């Protein structure tokens, strides 16, 4: 008799074991808008795990634009972008985004994950190669795996190892793919060095700006602007679910590249298009990113303050250079225990455990918003100090 394919499901007990001891940190019910304070399962808590970096997810102008788009276009486009699912609002935000990031053209996907899946899987063909950072986001890895091309990985931000891979595949077409800001580590890709190596070996550069758009750069255009190297980024990806207060994802590049993706990316051809309400929110958010630079200044100042404060308390803040500050706490169980204690103290955050991080290097991932007040920040530090000492993470 063949084995039952559901056997692995019946044997999966990790989640149940965490629930039994009260340490299960996932799928908790949020009952309010996404601000610096949220209601989780009936209790107000200060949130320190949101990607709402600029605090636009509950901005009145964003909500108004979303409602206005739904009123005008309805709740769904009822089809894929390729067929009947493209409206003038999709095209408007694509033009606006392309202009904002300094690219010739852009295409809007239904999710950020779909953006990487679709663009990467069709850009690299058989006999061509992806060279990716080992800590790239899962959506990048998924997109590479869906391609017929090869995938080689280099050690995180290790330029010698990147060059080793480029030499190995120097006779093939190469696409170097990196996160602008790495979502768990909070550090920034070494774009200047990557660009030098890309030119040396004739490679193209793809940067996922999911966690850097709206945050890095003088105007919030991301890693390329941060290093004054926007022209060195051949393909730029950005999700709308962080600083743009919605959902969806953009790919921006040369006009010919976008035209090719439009007609070859399976995740846009075979997926219903982004609903008008979401596109309306993106439209307003793009305006606010440019009109209210003080939000970017506030969140970066907050990140600097919190990193220094955590270090002074004795926490290991790793190499964070962004509003993402990971705190290494030890074993997976210590991370789960800390999460629970912080949750009970009124702080909602995220434990990150193996295999997302090496064994024994679990982290509590913290992230900050422009709308966190000094009172919020002091409360967060007070609770982390209390819980960190209780769990022997700090002295």
Buried (B, 14 or more C-beta within 10 A) or exposed (E): EEEEEEEEEEEEEEEEEBEEEEBBBEEEEEEEEBBBBBBBEEEEBBBBBBBBBBBBBBBEBBBEBBEBBBEEBEEBBEEBBBEEBBBEBBEBBBEBBBEBBBBEBBBBBBBBBBBBBBBBBBBBEEEBBBBBBEBBBEBBBBBBEBBEBBBBBBBBBEBEBBBBBBEEBEEBBBBBBBBBBBBBBBBBBBBEBBBBBBEEBEBBBBBBBBBBBBBBBEBBBBBBBBBEBBEBBBBBBBBBBBBBBBBBBBBBBEEEBBEBBBEBBEBBBEBBBBBBBBBBBBBBBBBBBBEBEEBBEBBBEBBBBBBEBBEEBEBBBBEBBBBBBBBBBBBBBBBBBBBBBBBEBBBBBBBBBEEBBEEEBBBBBBBBBBBBEEEBBEBBBEBBBEBBEEBEBBE
